């Protein structure tokens, strides 16, 4: 059998002192001090550079146009999601369909709620001899849709 021999040292027999712990500790402390010193130096250097760059910047123009935010020329894109725009449109359309108002005050054309207009038409009907195509042209800007009476030509 083989027998491992250990050197007898100051700590007694059988203790091997191949690693110098004192030197390792001083090395770690030195590396930490150098790292901390480098960090402090970098912070100081960065703040000095930022201050120098700010001092080199010209003052902003006193003109209002120079300070106003710039927007590219239209058309502008609709924001996403379009629910806000759609809700605004629907509220506007509902207000038009359910309220009174002037369409053309000079010609004395008014707007009445749709439900009330239907009640009026049910009660009175179209006036005799009313030209539906002329009314359609005036209201919608086009001819009234053709109806098929079932009769021949």
TORKOL-4160 file (C-alpha; in steps of 0.2 Angstrom, whole numbers, padded with zeros to 4 digits, m for minus):
153
<pt num="1" X="0000" Y="0000" Z="0000"/>
<pt num="2" X="0005" Y="0017" Z="m0004"/>
<pt num="3" X="0007" Y="0030" Z="0010"/>
<pt num="4" X="0005" Y="0049" Z="0007"/>
<pt num="5" X="0017" Y="0059" Z="0016"/>
<pt num="6" X="0012" Y="0076" Z="0023"/>
<pt num="7" X="0024" Y="0090" Z="0028"/>
<pt num="8" X="0025" Y="0095" Z="0046"/>
<pt num="9" X="0022" Y="0113" Z="0047"/>
<pt num="10" X="0018" Y="0126" Z="0060"/>
<pt num="11" X="0000" Y="0120" Z="0061"/>
<pt num="12" X="0005" Y="0103" Z="0066"/>
<pt num="13" X="0008" Y="0087" Z="0057"/>
<pt num="14" X="m0001" Y="0082" Z="0042"/>
<pt num="15" X="m0007" Y="0100" Z="0036"/>
<pt num="16" X="m0003" Y="0105" Z="0018"/>
<pt num="17" X="0000" Y="0123" Z="0015"/>
<pt num="18" X="0000" Y="0124" Z="m0004"/>
<pt num="19" X="m0012" Y="0139" Z="m0005"/>
<pt num="20" X="m0007" Y="0156" Z="0003"/>
<pt num="21" X="m0023" Y="0162" Z="0010"/>
<pt num="22" X="m0016" Y="0179" Z="0015"/>
<pt num="23" X="m0010" Y="0183" Z="m0003"/>
<pt num="24" X="m0027" Y="0177" Z="m0010"/>
<pt num="25" X="m0036" Y="0189" Z="0002"/>
<pt num="26" X="m0025" Y="0204" Z="m0002"/>
<pt num="27" X="m0028" Y="0200" Z="m0021"/>
<pt num="28" X="m0047" Y="0200" Z="m0019"/>
<pt num="29" X="m0046" Y="0216" Z="m0008"/>
<pt num="30" X="m0035" Y="0224" Z="m0022"/>
<pt num="31" X="m0047" Y="0219" Z="m0036"/>
<pt num="32" X="m0062" Y="0226" Z="m0026"/>
<pt num="33" X="m0054" Y="0243" Z="m0023"/>
<pt num="34" X="m0049" Y="0245" Z="m0041"/>
<pt num="35" X="m0066" Y="0241" Z="m0047"/>
<pt num="36" X="m0074" Y="0253" Z="m0035"/>
<pt num="37" X="m0062" Y="0266" Z="m0040"/>
<pt num="38" X="m0065" Y="0263" Z="m0058"/>
<pt num="39" X="m0084" Y="0265" Z="m0055"/>
<pt num="40" X="m0082" Y="0282" Z="m0046"/>
<pt num="41" X="m0070" Y="0288" Z="m0060"/>
<pt num="42" X="m0083" Y="0283" Z="m0073"/>
<pt num="43" X="m0098" Y="0292" Z="m0064"/>
<pt num="44" X="m0087" Y="0308" Z="m0062"/>
<pt num="45" X="m0082" Y="0307" Z="m0081"/>
<pt num="46" X="m0100" Y="0304" Z="m0087"/>
<pt num="47" X="m0106" Y="0319" Z="m0077"/>
<pt num="48" X="m0092" Y="0330" Z="m0083"/>
<pt num="49" X="m0096" Y="0325" Z="m0101"/>
<pt num="50" X="m0115" Y="0328" Z="m0099"/>
<pt num="51" X="m0112" Y="0345" Z="m0092"/>
<pt num="52" X="m0100" Y="0349" Z="m0106"/>
<pt num="53" X="m0112" Y="0344" Z="m0120"/>
<pt num="54" X="m0126" Y="0354" Z="m0112"/>
<pt num="55" X="m0115" Y="0369" Z="m0112"/>
<pt num="56" X="m0111" Y="0367" Z="m0131"/>
<pt num="57" X="m0130" Y="0366" Z="m0136"/>
<pt num="58" X="m0137" Y="0382" Z="m0143"/>
<pt num="59" X="m0151" Y="0390" Z="m0135"/>
<pt num="60" X="m0168" Y="0386" Z="m0143"/>
<pt num="61" X="m0176" Y="0398" Z="m0156"/>
<pt num="62" X="m0188" Y="0411" Z="m0148"/>
<pt num="63" X="m0200" Y="0408" Z="m0163"/>
<pt num="64" X="m0216" Y="0400" Z="m0158"/>
<pt num="65" X="m0215" Y="0389" Z="m0174"/>
<pt num="66" X="m0198" Y="0382" Z="m0168"/>
<pt num="67" X="m0205" Y="0376" Z="m0152"/>
<pt num="68" X="m0222" Y="0370" Z="m0158"/>
<pt num="69" X="m0223" Y="0351" Z="m0161"/>
<pt num="70" X="m0222" Y="0346" Z="m0179"/>
<pt num="71" X="m0235" Y="0335" Z="m0187"/>
<pt num="72" X="m0233" Y="0327" Z="m0204"/>
<pt num="73" X="m0245" Y="0333" Z="m0218"/>
<pt num="74" X="m0262" Y="0324" Z="m0219"/>
<pt num="75" X="m0271" Y="0313" Z="m0221"/>
<pt num="76" X="m0269" Y="0307" Z="m0203"/>
<pt num="77" X="m0271" Y="0289" Z="m0198"/>
<pt num="78" X="m0286" Y="0284" Z="m0187"/>
<pt num="79" X="m0280" Y="0279" Z="m0170"/>
<pt num="80" X="m0281" Y="0261" Z="m0164"/>
<pt num="81" X="m0294" Y="0255" Z="m0159"/>
<pt num="82" X="m0306" Y="0265" Z="m0168"/>
<pt num="83" X="m0320" Y="0262" Z="m0155"/>
<pt num="84" X="m0319" Y="0280" Z="m0149"/>
<pt num="85" X="m0322" Y="0288" Z="m0166"/>
<pt num="86" X="m0336" Y="0275" Z="m0170"/>
<pt num="87" X="m0344" Y="0279" Z="m0153"/>
<pt num="88" X="m0343" Y="0298" Z="m0157"/>
<pt num="89" X="m0351" Y="0295" Z="m0174"/>
<pt num="90" X="m0365" Y="0284" Z="m0168"/>
<pt num="91" X="m0369" Y="0297" Z="m0154"/>
<pt num="92" X="m0370" Y="0311" Z="m0167"/>
<pt num="93" X="m0381" Y="0300" Z="m0179"/>
<pt num="94" X="m0392" Y="0296" Z="m0164"/>
<pt num="95" X="m0394" Y="0314" Z="m0159"/>
<pt num="96" X="m0399" Y="0319" Z="m0177"/>
<pt num="97" X="m0411" Y="0305" Z="m0178"/>
<pt num="98" X="m0420" Y="0309" Z="m0161"/>
<pt num="99" X="m0420" Y="0328" Z="m0161"/>
<pt num="100" X="m0427" Y="0343" Z="m0169"/>
<pt num="101" X="m0417" Y="0355" Z="m0179"/>
<pt num="102" X="m0415" Y="0366" Z="m0194"/>
<pt num="103" X="m0409" Y="0357" Z="m0210"/>
<pt num="104" X="m0411" Y="0374" Z="m0220"/>
<pt num="105" X="m0417" Y="0389" Z="m0211"/>
<pt num="106" X="m0419" Y="0400" Z="m0226"/>
<pt num="107" X="m0430" Y="0387" Z="m0235"/>
<pt num="108" X="m0439" Y="0383" Z="m0219"/>
<pt num="109" X="m0434" Y="0364" Z="m0219"/>
<pt num="110" X="m0434" Y="0356" Z="m0202"/>
<pt num="111" X="m0428" Y="0340" Z="m0195"/>
<pt num="112" X="m0439" Y="0330" Z="m0184"/>
<pt num="113" X="m0436" Y="0313" Z="m0175"/>
<pt num="114" X="m0438" Y="0298" Z="m0186"/>
<pt num="115" X="m0452" Y="0290" Z="m0176"/>
<pt num="116" X="m0462" Y="0305" Z="m0176"/>
<pt num="117" X="m0459" Y="0307" Z="m0195"/>
<pt num="118" X="m0465" Y="0289" Z="m0198"/>
<pt num="119" X="m0481" Y="0292" Z="m0187"/>
<pt num="120" X="m0485" Y="0308" Z="m0198"/>
<pt num="121" X="m0483" Y="0298" Z="m0214"/>
<pt num="122" X="m0494" Y="0284" Z="m0207"/>
<pt num="123" X="m0507" Y="0296" Z="m0202"/>
<pt num="124" X="m0507" Y="0308" Z="m0218"/>
<pt num="125" X="m0498" Y="0297" Z="m0231"/>
<pt num="126" X="m0490" Y="0305" Z="m0246"/>
<pt num="127" X="m0499" Y="0320" Z="m0253"/>
<pt num="128" X="m0509" Y="0317" Z="m0268"/>
<pt num="129" X="m0499" Y="0320" Z="m0284"/>
<pt num="130" X="m0482" Y="0320" Z="m0275"/>
<pt num="131" X="m0468" Y="0317" Z="m0287"/>
<pt num="132" X="m0458" Y="0304" Z="m0278"/>
<pt num="133" X="m0444" Y="0305" Z="m0291"/>
<pt num="134" X="m0442" Y="0324" Z="m0288"/>
<pt num="135" X="m0443" Y="0321" Z="m0269"/>
<pt num="136" X="m0429" Y="0308" Z="m0270"/>
<pt num="137" X="m0418" Y="0319" Z="m0281"/>
<pt num="138" X="m0420" Y="0333" Z="m0269"/>
<pt num="139" X="m0417" Y="0323" Z="m0254"/>
<pt num="140" X="m0404" Y="0310" Z="m0259"/>
<pt num="141" X="m0397" Y="0317" Z="m0275"/>
<pt num="142" X="m0403" Y="0303" Z="m0286"/>
<pt num="143" X="m0418" Y="0294" Z="m0294"/>
<pt num="144" X="m0430" Y="0284" Z="m0283"/>
<pt num="145" X="m0427" Y="0265" Z="m0285"/>
<pt num="146" X="m0437" Y="0257" Z="m0298"/>
<pt num="147" X="m0452" Y="0247" Z="m0292"/>
<pt num="148" X="m0459" Y="0232" Z="m0301"/>
<pt num="149" X="m0478" Y="0234" Z="m0302"/>
<pt num="150" X="m0480" Y="0217" Z="m0309"/>
<pt num="151" X="m0488" Y="0225" Z="m0325"/>
<pt num="152" X="m0482" Y="0222" Z="m0343"/>
<pt num="153" X="m0474" Y="0235" Z="m0354"/>
